[in-house]
Amino acid sequence: MVGVSDDKMLVQMTRAELRALIDEAVDRAVAAVRDSPDRAMLTTRDVAKLMRVHERTIINWIKSGTLAATRVGSRWRIHPDVLDAFTRPDAA
């Protein structure tokens, strides 16, 4: 359901609809990286932006073993396939 008031738009949706919207956005972002010629690894900042969480949350997930990552020097890198699997635990 969408309601419009002046210059602002209010959108109401169920949790399932919101989850589907988030999944679609993550799919597009992961596909863009996956389809890139160099298949670049993602930084914690990249993943945080994609997941719409704080970068510290991503680091905490990595340190707790919730999200697999590779150490490159002093930085963490996440493979796009790992992120895809992480966002779809039921597909694993």
Secondary structure, 3 states (H helix, E strand, C coil): CEEEECCEEEECCCHHHHHHHHHHHHHHHHHHHHCCCCCCCEEHHHHHHHHCCCHHHHHHHHHHCCCCCEEECCEEEECHHHHHHHHCHHHC
